[in-house]
Amino acid sequence: MKRALILIYGVASYAVFLVTFVYGIGFIGNIRVPKSMDSPRDVSLGAALTVSLGLLALFALQHSVMARPAFKRWWTRFVPEPAERSTYVLFSSLALIALFWFWQPMGGVIWDITSPAGTNAMYAAFALGVVLLLYSTFCINHFDLFGLRQVWLYARGKPYTPVPFVMPWLYKQMRHPLYVGWLTVAWATPTMTVAHLVFAVITTTYTLIAIQLEERDLIAAHPEYADYQRRVPMLLPIGKRTARNN
């Protein structure tokens, strides 16, 4: 029964993530959602900025703190180890849902591209960012990343084995294509409002900090990552050295 319940919990957490991810595309891209990132402002600019920065800080803290190995070791004293990753995914989704629900638009326009060619180019870049983000997860192990592999192995009575360090083609061009996709989604918009700019700047700043923390953990878990780090560029496939075949 416990194995079945943890499997159901993992699948449900993944389902919440999928719904949140799809809604997030609409929220950031202003596509068919009740309130988007760039909706008209209905409170003072100061209040909107304070609330939105607080929501972004909440997501950043949850996302980073719960991802650290030390927190995981403490957390699994209370949460079954096979459900740890699913719990992380669930909490991340809930933090995003709170951001969508309580976000306060700020008005003001930084740029507004009105030409059909420019607008289409921005939407194409936005779509490319979404595809890159998702594709990157499947290049490593999408189902392990989102906790499904852990609960499935546990349900079948098999021990969990960590995913080995791999370097598929995309990851030979840049170390963090997933973050490149996410940053593209944040910045690629034909109309950049003040709220959207705040979101993009904070997201970029957080991503650059998160990469440093993540790579420190990766080096500790996979000693070969240090050599990979030296040979492959972080975000842009510029000036990379030829990576060895893995």
C-alpha positions in Angstrom: 0.0 0.0 0.0 2.8 2.4 0.9 4.5 1.8 -2.4 1.3 2.5 -4.3 0.5 5.6 -2.4 4.0 7.0 -3.0 3.6 6.2 -6.7 0.2 8.0 -6.8 1.8 11.0 -5.0 4.7 11.2 -7.5 2.3 11.0 -10.5 0.0 13.6 -8.9 3.0 16.0 -8.2 4.1 15.6 -11.8 0.6 16.4 -13.0 0.6 19.5 -10.9 3.9 20.5 -12.5 2.5 19.9 -16.1 -0.5 22.1 -15.4 1.7 24.8 -13.8 4.1 24.7 -16.7 1.4 25.1 -19.3 -0.2 27.9 -17.4 3.2 29.5 -16.9 3.7 29.7 -20.7 0.4 31.6 -21.0 1.2 33.8 -18.0 4.7 34.9 -19.3 3.6 35.0 -22.9 0.3 36.7 -22.3 -1.6 33.9 -23.9 -5.2 33.0 -22.9 -4.9 33.4 -19.1 -7.2 35.5 -16.9 -4.3 37.6 -15.5 -0.9 37.6 -17.2 2.4 39.1 -16.3 1.7 42.2 -18.4 -2.0 42.8 -17.4 -2.9 46.4 -16.5 -1.7 47.7 -13.1 -4.4 48.0 -10.5 -2.4 48.9 -7.4 0.3 51.5 -6.8 3.7 50.9 -8.5 5.4 50.6 -5.1 3.0 48.0 -3.8 3.1 46.1 -7.1 6.9 46.0 -7.1 7.1 44.9 -3.4 4.6 42.1 -3.8 6.2 40.8 -7.1 9.7 40.9 -5.8 8.6 39.0 -2.7 7.0 36.3 -4.8 10.2 36.0 -6.9 12.3 35.8 -3.8 10.0 33.1 -2.4 10.4 31.0 -5.5 14.2 31.5 -5.6 14.6 30.5 -2.0 12.4 27.4 -2.3 14.0 26.4 -5.5 17.6 26.7 -4.3 17.3 25.7 -0.6 15.4 22.5 -1.3 17.8 21.5 -4.1 20.9 21.5 -1.8 22.2 18.1 -0.7 22.3 19.1 3.0 18.6 20.1 3.0 17.8 16.8 1.2 19.5 14.8 3.9 17.5 16.6 6.6 14.3 16.6 4.6 14.3 12.8 4.1 14.1 12.3 7.8 10.4 13.3 7.4 9.7 12.6 3.8 10.1 9.1 2.3 13.3 9.2 0.2 11.6 7.9 -3.0 9.2 10.9 -2.7 11.8 13.5 -2.0 12.2 14.7 -5.6 8.4 14.6 -6.2 8.0 16.8 -3.1 10.5 19.3 -4.5 8.6 19.4 -7.8 5.3 19.9 -6.0 6.7 22.7 -3.8 8.3 24.4 -6.8 4.9 24.2 -8.6 3.1 25.6 -5.6 5.6 28.5 -5.4 4.9 29.3 -9.1 1.2 29.0 -8.6 1.4 31.6 -5.8 3.5 33.8 -8.1 0.8 33.6 -10.8 -2.0 34.2 -8.4 -0.6 37.1 -6.4 1.5 38.7 -9.1 0.9 42.5 -9.5 1.4 44.0 -12.9 3.2 47.3 -13.0 2.2 49.0 -16.2 4.7 51.0 -18.3 6.3 50.0 -21.5 10.0 49.6 -22.1 9.7 48.5 -25.7 6.8 47.7 -28.0 7.5 45.9 -31.3 4.6 46.5 -33.6 5.9 45.3 -37.0 4.5 41.8 -37.9 8.0 40.5 -38.7 9.4 41.7 -35.3 6.4 40.4 -33.4 6.6 37.0 -35.1 10.3 36.8 -34.5 9.8 37.4 -30.7 7.1 34.8 -30.5 9.2 32.4 -32.4 12.1 32.9 -30.0 9.7 32.5 -27.1 8.4 29.2 -28.6 12.0 28.1 -29.2 12.9 28.8 -25.5 10.0 26.6 -24.4 11.0 23.8 -26.7 14.7 24.1 -25.6 13.7 24.0 -22.0 11.7 20.8 -22.3 14.0 19.1 -24.7 17.0 19.7 -22.4 15.2 17.8 -19.6 14.8 14.7 -21.9 18.4 14.9 -22.9 19.5 14.0 -19.4 16.6 12.2 -17.8 13.3 14.0 -17.7 11.6 11.4 -15.5 14.3 11.3 -12.9 14.5 15.1 -12.9 10.8 15.3 -12.0 10.7 12.4 -9.6 8.7 9.8 -11.6 11.6 7.4 -12.0 12.2 7.4 -8.2 8.6 6.5 -7.3 8.3 4.0 -10.1 11.4 2.1 -9.0 10.2 2.1 -5.5 6.7 0.8 -6.5 8.4 -2.1 -8.3 10.6 -2.9 -5.3 13.8 -1.9 -7.1 16.6 0.2 -5.5 17.2 3.7 -6.8 20.4 4.1 -8.8 21.6 7.7 -9.4 21.6 8.8 -13.1 25.2 8.7 -14.3 26.9 11.9 -15.6 26.2 11.9 -19.4 27.0 14.4 -22.1 24.5 14.2 -25.0 25.1 16.4 -28.0 23.2 19.4 -26.7 25.2 19.4 -23.5 28.4 19.3 -25.5 27.5 22.7 -26.9 26.6 24.4 -23.6 26.5 23.2 -20.0 23.1 24.6 -19.2 20.7 24.6 -22.2 17.8 24.3 -19.8 18.6 27.6 -18.3 19.2 29.1 -21.8 15.6 28.0 -22.7 14.3 29.5 -19.5 16.1 32.9 -20.0 14.9 33.0 -23.6 11.3 32.6 -22.4 11.8 35.4 -19.9 13.2 37.9 -22.4 11.6 37.1 -25.7 8.5 39.3 -25.8 7.3 41.9 -28.4 6.1 44.1 -25.6 8.4 44.6 -22.6 6.6 46.1 -19.7 8.1 47.2 -16.4 6.8 44.1 -14.7 8.2 41.8 -17.4 11.6 43.6 -17.2 11.6 43.1 -13.4 10.8 39.4 -13.9 13.5 39.0 -16.6 16.2 40.8 -14.7 15.5 38.9 -11.4 15.2 35.6 -13.2 18.6 36.2 -15.0 20.3 37.2 -11.8 18.9 34.2 -9.9 19.8 31.8 -12.7 23.5 33.0 -12.7 23.7 32.5 -8.9 21.9 29.2 -9.1 24.3 27.8 -11.7 27.2 28.4 -9.3 25.5 26.5 -6.5 24.4 23.7 -8.8 27.8 23.3 -10.3 29.4 23.1 -6.9 27.0 20.2 -6.1 27.6 18.5 -9.5 31.4 18.6 -9.0 31.0 17.0 -5.5 28.7 14.3 -7.0 30.5 13.8 -10.3 34.3 14.5 -10.1 34.5 14.4 -14.0 32.2 17.5 -14.1 35.2 19.7 -13.3 36.9 18.8 -16.5 33.6 19.2 -18.4 33.2 22.6 -16.8 36.6 23.7 -18.2 35.9 22.5 -21.7 32.3 23.5 -22.4 30.9 27.0 -22.2 28.2 27.7 -19.6 25.3 29.3 -21.6 26.3 30.2 -25.1 28.0 27.8 -27.5 30.8 30.3 -28.2 34.5 29.5 -27.9 33.9 26.0 -26.7 36.5 23.3 -26.9 35.9 20.0 -28.5 34.4 17.7 -25.8 35.4 14.1 -25.7 32.8 11.6 -26.6 31.1 10.1 -23.6 
